[in-house]
């Protein structure tokens, strides 16, 4: 195993990454049956360090909900005892997290450089943004929309054939640092766009008629940190006044029901909403760009993982959007397109009722700016690997997701407003 990793140049990364930081850690899946069992999970989270994978926070746990969480190695016995004593339905999703962390790097591709079938470090992605634009000047241009808290440039790719008065679709990846499959998709989308233009009739039509603004990684500092220090990091890396805890959840930092339901005002929490809407340099850069291009941007798509869902507004309220029926039928058809390739089943619907209330999300914010086609993808899987999807699944995941994105883009093109 290690010999193989040395060959693909990732042993150093894996060793540097986590040494054996996750050795013995377990990921549990519990389905609380009633409020009493929800309270047991809440008590557990207050008595020890619990990393909630799904939902994002203990405050979102409710009866009959599937709850995935990670605990430290020395606490797993205690957790199992507590669950068993209270006759709670549970199973161990991941028995030793370190094994799964190491197994992510299972790609057979032999290159130290950029690959569409491997997880790429930020420096590699940044260089790729320059290369893909230089190699495809007729279709791709690169700009900088801002810089991160730690001073890294935020690169945006504009993909499309140049033309007059073109409308656009904005798509971002890498909001949450540990969701590595997300940036992998944005890279793959650009590859497919430039390689199939002139060959695939739908892609050709889309690029002739629309521009795609692609932000390969929003939370760059967090993404870098998942490679160097902690693979399970989620938030940004900004300092919080009066707290030793770093970072804000960028997807709770938008002005859409900001910091109400499903977001925390405590800096140490993984769903911390920040000191104000757009307090983060990264979210402010994204929001500024969209505000400055509101007349042209007709759809907003944000890529996350995991759970295989296609969500649309609202997440900060149970209220349905005005064009609920239309968004629901687009999501249904896009999910069918996605499933047609590898039979991967997606759930779809408005965020709040499909998963849980979560305020301050970019999709709700974009919708409230007047972008009436706004979608969040939660890519593979449904918990077997969670955020640690193996590289061998990058290609099939991206291929199937591309079908859904093309469907949505084609629909938007036919329904410009």
GUMAR-629902 format. One record per residue (C-alpha): x, y, z. Coordinates in Angstrom, 2 decimals. Example, Ala and Ser with C-alpha at 12.3 -4.5 7.8 and 13.67 -1.06 7.14 Angstrom:
2
ATOM     east    north       up
ATOM    12.30    -4.50     7.80
ATOM    13.67    -1.06     7.14
end
This chain:
417
ATOM     east    north       up
ATOM     0.00     0.00     0.00
ATOM     2.65     2.54     1.05
ATOM     4.92     1.55    -1.82
ATOM     2.05     2.33    -4.18
ATOM     1.45     5.70    -2.53
ATOM     5.12     6.60    -2.86
ATOM     4.85     5.89    -6.59
ATOM     1.98     8.30    -7.04
ATOM     3.70    10.89    -4.91
ATOM     1.11    11.03    -2.18
ATOM     2.75     9.12     0.67
ATOM     4.52    12.27     1.75
ATOM     1.21    14.08     1.57
ATOM    -0.57    11.39     3.53
ATOM     2.17    11.25     6.15
ATOM     2.45    15.02     6.33
ATOM    -1.34    15.21     6.32
ATOM    -2.26    13.26     9.28
ATOM     0.58    11.01    10.45
ATOM    -1.74     8.71    12.32
ATOM    -4.00    11.48    13.57
ATOM    -7.19     9.55    12.85
ATOM    -6.03     6.11    13.97
ATOM    -8.82     4.35    15.82
ATOM   -11.38     7.11    15.28
ATOM   -14.83     5.85    14.37
ATOM   -17.77     7.24    12.44
ATOM   -21.16     6.21    13.83
ATOM   -24.59     6.33    12.23
ATOM   -27.45     6.67    14.69
ATOM   -31.17     7.05    14.00
ATOM   -32.78     8.56    17.11
ATOM   -36.38     7.38    17.37
ATOM   -37.75    10.11    19.66
ATOM   -36.92    13.36    21.45
ATOM   -35.44    11.45    24.38
ATOM   -32.89     9.80    22.08
ATOM   -32.16    13.16    20.43
ATOM   -31.34    14.48    23.91
ATOM   -28.91    11.61    24.47
ATOM   -27.02    12.63    21.32
ATOM   -27.10    16.28    22.46
ATOM   -25.72    15.30    25.88
ATOM   -23.03    13.20    24.21
ATOM   -21.93    16.17    22.08
ATOM   -21.66    18.40    25.14
ATOM   -19.60    15.88    27.10
ATOM   -16.97    15.17    24.44
ATOM   -15.67    16.34    21.09
ATOM   -18.06    15.11    18.41
ATOM   -17.63    15.98    14.72
ATOM   -21.04    15.90    13.06
ATOM   -20.83    14.80     9.41
ATOM   -24.54    14.74     8.78
ATOM   -26.36    16.90     9.79
ATOM   -23.76    19.67    10.15
ATOM   -24.53    20.34    13.80
ATOM   -26.03    18.68    16.87
ATOM   -28.71    21.41    16.97
ATOM   -30.15    20.05    13.71
ATOM   -30.66    16.49    14.99
ATOM   -34.30    15.41    15.12
ATOM   -36.20    12.11    15.55
ATOM   -36.01     9.56    12.68
ATOM   -33.08    11.46    11.11
ATOM   -29.94     9.64    10.04
ATOM   -27.10    11.12    12.09
ATOM   -23.44    10.49    11.16
ATOM   -20.72    11.63    13.56
ATOM   -17.04    11.08    14.26
ATOM   -15.50    10.54    17.68
ATOM   -11.93    10.34    19.01
ATOM   -10.40     6.88    19.32
ATOM   -10.37     6.91    23.13
ATOM   -14.07     7.78    23.29
ATOM   -15.51     5.21    20.89
ATOM   -15.97     2.50    23.55
ATOM   -17.82     4.97    25.79
ATOM   -20.06     6.02    22.88
ATOM   -20.93     2.44    21.95
ATOM   -21.78     1.68    25.59
ATOM   -24.02     4.74    25.88
ATOM   -25.87     3.93    22.64
ATOM   -26.33     0.28    23.61
ATOM   -27.49     1.11    27.16
ATOM   -30.15     3.42    25.77
ATOM   -31.20     0.83    23.17
ATOM   -30.41     3.22    20.34
ATOM   -30.26     1.98    16.78
ATOM   -26.72     2.53    15.50
ATOM   -24.01     1.14    13.33
ATOM   -20.33     1.83    12.83
ATOM   -19.98     3.35     9.35
ATOM   -16.20     3.63     9.50
ATOM   -14.33     1.46    11.96
ATOM   -10.91     3.10    11.65
ATOM   -10.88     6.50    10.00
ATOM    -7.13     6.43     9.35
ATOM    -7.56     3.43     7.02
ATOM   -10.12     5.37     4.98
ATOM    -7.99     8.56     4.97
ATOM    -5.08     6.55     3.53
ATOM    -7.32     4.69     1.08
ATOM    -8.57     7.91    -0.57
ATOM    -5.42     8.01    -2.66
ATOM    -6.23     4.90    -4.66
ATOM    -5.91     6.40    -8.14
ATOM    -3.83     4.39   -10.60
ATOM    -2.72     7.59   -12.34
ATOM     1.05     8.02   -12.13
ATOM     1.75    11.72   -12.08
ATOM     3.08    14.24    -9.61
ATOM     1.30    16.97   -11.58
ATOM    -2.35    17.79   -12.15
ATOM    -4.79    14.97   -12.81
ATOM    -8.56    14.90   -13.27
ATOM    -8.66    11.50   -11.57
ATOM    -6.77    12.50    -8.43
ATOM    -7.31    14.98    -5.64
ATOM    -5.06    17.93    -6.40
ATOM    -3.40    20.22    -3.88
ATOM    -4.25    23.92    -4.13
ATOM    -0.92    24.89    -5.75
ATOM    -1.60    22.32    -8.47
ATOM    -5.15    23.61    -9.01
ATOM    -3.94    27.23    -9.16
ATOM    -1.34    26.33   -11.82
ATOM    -4.01    24.36   -13.70
ATOM    -6.29    27.43   -13.88
ATOM    -3.51    29.31   -15.68
ATOM    -2.69    26.36   -17.97
ATOM    -6.26    25.56   -19.03
ATOM    -6.83    29.21   -19.93
ATOM    -3.53    29.48   -21.83
ATOM    -4.25    26.26   -23.76
ATOM    -7.83    27.22   -24.67
ATOM    -7.81    31.00   -25.30
ATOM   -10.93    30.79   -27.50
ATOM   -12.98    29.27   -24.68
ATOM   -11.40    30.01   -21.31
ATOM   -10.18    33.12   -19.54
ATOM    -8.98    33.52   -15.97
ATOM    -9.51    36.41   -13.58
ATOM    -9.02    37.10    -9.87
ATOM   -12.16    38.00    -7.90
ATOM   -10.49    38.60    -4.55
ATOM    -8.13    37.09    -2.06
ATOM    -8.57    34.85     0.95
ATOM    -7.96    35.65     4.61
ATOM    -4.45    34.19     4.30
ATOM    -3.78    36.16     1.11
ATOM    -4.27    33.56    -1.62
ATOM    -5.73    34.74    -4.92
ATOM    -9.21    33.52    -5.76
ATOM    -9.18    32.46    -9.41
ATOM   -12.33    32.44   -11.51
ATOM   -12.57    30.78   -14.92
ATOM   -14.96    32.12   -17.53
ATOM   -15.80    29.33   -19.95
ATOM   -17.66    30.02   -23.21
ATOM   -17.27    31.24   -26.79
ATOM   -16.97    35.01   -26.85
ATOM   -20.13    36.74   -28.03
ATOM   -22.35    39.76   -27.49
ATOM   -24.77    40.10   -24.53
ATOM   -24.36    36.51   -23.36
ATOM   -26.14    35.32   -20.24
ATOM   -24.22    33.27   -17.71
ATOM   -24.35    30.47   -15.14
ATOM   -22.23    30.76   -12.01
ATOM   -20.90    27.56   -10.42
ATOM   -18.64    27.23    -7.39
ATOM   -16.90    24.37    -5.61
ATOM   -14.98    23.94    -2.39
ATOM   -17.09    25.87     0.12
ATOM   -16.38    23.33     2.86
ATOM   -12.71    22.41     3.00
ATOM   -13.05    18.68     3.62
ATOM   -15.45    18.05     0.70
ATOM   -12.63    17.21    -1.72
ATOM   -14.86    15.72    -4.42
ATOM   -16.34    19.19    -4.95
ATOM   -13.28    20.99    -6.39
ATOM   -12.55    17.82    -8.37
ATOM   -15.90    18.31   -10.11
ATOM   -15.30    21.95   -11.04
ATOM   -12.00    20.97   -12.64
ATOM   -13.62    18.09   -14.50
ATOM   -16.42    20.33   -15.76
ATOM   -13.92    22.70   -17.40
ATOM   -12.06    19.73   -18.93
ATOM   -15.28    18.33   -20.40
ATOM   -16.30    21.75   -21.70
ATOM   -13.08    22.39   -23.62
ATOM   -12.65    18.79   -24.83
ATOM   -16.20    18.22   -26.05
ATOM   -16.84    21.68   -27.55
ATOM   -17.42    21.15   -31.28
ATOM   -18.05    17.41   -30.74
ATOM   -20.95    17.18   -28.28
ATOM   -23.94    19.09   -29.67
ATOM   -25.39    20.08   -26.27
ATOM   -22.08    21.32   -24.86
ATOM   -21.36    23.20   -28.09
ATOM   -24.74    24.90   -27.96
ATOM   -24.31    25.78   -24.29
ATOM   -20.86    27.32   -24.75
ATOM   -21.95    29.22   -27.85
ATOM   -24.98    30.66   -26.09
ATOM   -23.93    30.98   -22.44
ATOM   -20.88    31.74   -20.34
ATOM   -20.03    29.62   -17.32
ATOM   -18.27    31.32   -14.43
ATOM   -16.44    28.58   -12.54
ATOM   -14.87    29.15    -9.12
ATOM   -12.84    25.93    -8.57
ATOM   -12.30    26.49    -4.82
ATOM   -13.98    29.15    -2.69
ATOM   -12.48    28.23     0.71
ATOM    -8.86    27.93    -0.41
ATOM    -7.27    28.45     3.02
ATOM    -9.44    25.71     4.52
ATOM    -8.69    23.40     1.59
ATOM    -4.93    23.91     2.04
ATOM    -5.32    23.18     5.75
ATOM    -7.02    19.85     5.00
ATOM    -3.87    18.83     3.11
ATOM    -1.33    20.10     5.65
ATOM    -2.90    19.81     9.09
ATOM    -6.38    18.36     9.46
ATOM    -8.22    16.45     6.74
ATOM   -11.51    16.98     8.59
ATOM   -11.41    20.80     8.66
ATOM   -14.60    22.46     7.34
ATOM   -14.56    26.24     7.87
ATOM   -12.44    29.16     6.68
ATOM    -9.23    29.99     8.59
ATOM    -9.96    33.53     9.76
ATOM    -9.32    34.70    13.32
ATOM   -12.33    35.35    15.55
ATOM   -12.15    38.24    18.03
ATOM   -12.25    37.07    21.63
ATOM   -11.90    33.40    20.72
ATOM    -9.01    31.02    20.14
ATOM   -11.20    29.07    17.69
ATOM   -10.60    29.84    14.03
ATOM   -12.88    30.00    11.04
ATOM   -16.42    30.68     9.90
ATOM   -18.72    28.35     7.98
ATOM   -18.83    30.11     4.60
ATOM   -22.20    28.55     3.82
ATOM   -23.75    30.20     6.89
ATOM   -22.18    33.59     6.11
ATOM   -24.57    34.98     3.48
ATOM   -27.34    37.48     4.06
ATOM   -30.23    35.03     3.77
ATOM   -31.94    34.63     7.14
ATOM   -28.41    35.08     8.48
ATOM   -27.61    33.29    11.75
ATOM   -31.17    32.24    12.50
ATOM   -31.97    28.51    12.23
ATOM   -29.29    25.89    11.68
ATOM   -26.37    28.25    12.22
ATOM   -24.37    29.01    15.34
ATOM   -23.16    32.29    16.83
ATOM   -20.36    30.49    18.69
ATOM   -16.95    30.73    16.95
ATOM   -15.90    27.24    18.06
ATOM   -18.85    25.58    16.31
ATOM   -18.54    24.09    12.83
ATOM   -21.62    26.04    11.65
ATOM   -20.45    29.41    13.04
ATOM   -22.15    32.14    10.99
ATOM   -19.39    34.73    11.37
ATOM   -19.57    38.13    13.06
ATOM   -21.79    39.53    10.27
ATOM   -23.06    38.52     6.81
ATOM   -20.12    38.44     4.35
ATOM   -17.63    38.89     7.18
ATOM   -15.35    36.46     5.36
ATOM   -13.18    37.80     2.54
ATOM   -14.07    34.74     0.46
ATOM   -17.86    35.06     0.74
ATOM   -17.66    38.83     0.21
ATOM   -15.63    38.32    -3.00
ATOM   -18.19    35.83    -4.33
ATOM   -21.18    38.01    -3.37
ATOM   -19.56    41.14    -4.87
ATOM   -18.89    39.35    -8.15
ATOM   -22.46    38.08    -8.40
ATOM   -23.94    41.48    -7.47
ATOM   -21.80    43.11   -10.16
ATOM   -23.01    40.60   -12.76
ATOM   -26.66    40.23   -11.73
ATOM   -27.94    41.34   -15.12
ATOM   -26.20    38.40   -16.82
ATOM   -26.13    35.57   -14.24
ATOM   -29.30    33.51   -14.70
ATOM   -28.45    30.43   -12.66
ATOM   -26.36    29.68    -9.59
ATOM   -25.02    26.18    -8.79
ATOM   -22.96    25.27    -5.75
ATOM   -21.29    21.88    -5.32
ATOM   -20.96    20.17    -1.93
ATOM   -20.74    16.63    -0.52
ATOM   -21.95    14.21     0.75
ATOM   -25.44    12.60     0.65
ATOM   -26.50    12.49    -3.03
ATOM   -29.02    15.30    -3.03
ATOM   -30.11    18.06    -5.37
ATOM   -31.51    20.93    -3.34
ATOM   -33.08    24.27    -4.15
ATOM   -34.40    27.17    -1.99
ATOM   -35.29    27.63     0.65
ATOM   -33.05    26.38     3.44
ATOM   -33.52    29.26     5.87
ATOM   -37.31    28.91     5.92
ATOM   -39.92    26.23     5.22
ATOM   -41.57    28.73     2.87
ATOM   -41.55    27.59    -0.76
ATOM   -40.01    29.77    -3.47
ATOM   -42.38    31.40    -5.98
ATOM   -41.30    29.04    -8.77
ATOM   -41.29    25.94    -6.54
ATOM   -43.05    23.72    -9.09
ATOM   -40.59    24.66   -11.81
ATOM   -37.51    24.14    -9.60
ATOM   -38.88    20.81    -8.37
ATOM   -39.47    19.54   -11.89
ATOM   -35.98    20.65   -13.01
ATOM   -34.46    18.88    -9.98
ATOM   -36.48    15.74   -10.69
ATOM   -35.39    15.61   -14.34
ATOM   -31.75    16.47   -13.53
ATOM   -31.69    13.68   -10.91
ATOM   -33.06    11.25   -13.50
ATOM   -30.34    12.31   -15.96
ATOM   -27.70    11.79   -13.27
ATOM   -29.01     8.33   -12.37
ATOM   -29.07     7.24   -16.02
ATOM   -25.31     6.63   -16.12
ATOM   -24.38     4.64   -12.99
ATOM   -27.80     4.32   -11.34
ATOM   -26.76     6.70    -8.54
ATOM   -29.94     7.69    -6.71
ATOM   -30.42    11.30    -5.63
ATOM   -33.04    12.81    -3.34
ATOM   -34.28    16.26    -4.39
ATOM   -36.37    19.10    -2.99
ATOM   -36.19    22.38    -1.05
ATOM   -33.32    22.39     1.45
ATOM   -35.31    23.00     4.65
ATOM   -37.81    20.21     4.19
ATOM   -35.48    17.77     2.40
ATOM   -32.72    17.91     5.01
ATOM   -32.97    20.66     7.63
ATOM   -33.22    24.39     8.26
ATOM   -29.90    26.11     7.55
ATOM   -29.66    29.87     7.35
ATOM   -27.09    31.99     5.53
ATOM   -26.49    29.71     2.54
ATOM   -25.23    30.96    -0.81
ATOM   -28.02    29.28    -2.79
ATOM   -30.80    31.05    -0.86
ATOM   -28.89    34.33    -1.05
ATOM   -28.44    34.04    -4.84
ATOM   -32.13    33.21    -5.26
ATOM   -33.13    36.25    -3.19
ATOM   -30.90    38.38    -5.43
ATOM   -33.25    37.46    -8.27
ATOM   -31.37    34.45    -9.70
ATOM   -34.39    32.19   -10.03
ATOM   -32.52    28.99   -10.91
ATOM   -30.44    28.21    -7.83
ATOM   -29.28    24.70    -6.89
ATOM   -27.06    22.91    -4.39
ATOM   -25.59    19.52    -5.27
ATOM   -24.51    17.15    -2.51
ATOM   -22.33    14.66    -4.39
ATOM   -21.47    11.04    -3.54
ATOM   -21.72     9.10    -1.40
ATOM   -24.34     8.31     1.26
ATOM   -21.88     7.66     4.07
ATOM   -19.74     4.61     3.35
ATOM   -16.77     6.97     2.84
ATOM   -18.47    10.29     3.55
ATOM   -16.03    13.14     2.93
ATOM   -13.26    10.64     2.15
ATOM   -14.54     9.43    -1.21
ATOM   -11.74     7.42    -2.89
ATOM   -10.06     8.84    -5.99
ATOM   -11.31     5.84    -7.98
ATOM   -14.80     7.36    -7.66
ATOM   -13.87    10.82    -8.97
ATOM   -14.43     9.98   -12.64
ATOM   -17.84     8.25   -12.32
ATOM   -19.05    10.90    -9.85
ATOM   -18.05    13.72   -12.18
ATOM   -19.44    12.02   -15.30
ATOM   -22.89    11.53   -13.79
ATOM   -22.99    15.00   -12.24
ATOM   -22.08    16.55   -15.59
ATOM   -25.29    15.08   -17.07
ATOM   -27.37    16.87   -14.44
ATOM   -25.50    20.16   -14.88
ATOM   -25.94    20.01   -18.65
ATOM   -29.64    19.37   -18.21
ATOM   -30.05    22.36   -15.89
ATOM   -27.95    24.64   -18.14
ATOM   -29.92    23.62   -21.22
ATOM   -33.18    24.27   -19.38
ATOM   -31.97    27.72   -18.30
ATOM   -30.93    28.51   -21.85
ATOM   -34.45    27.71   -23.01
ATOM   -36.02    29.81   -20.24
ATOM   -33.96    33.00   -20.11
ATOM   -35.55    35.90   -18.28
end
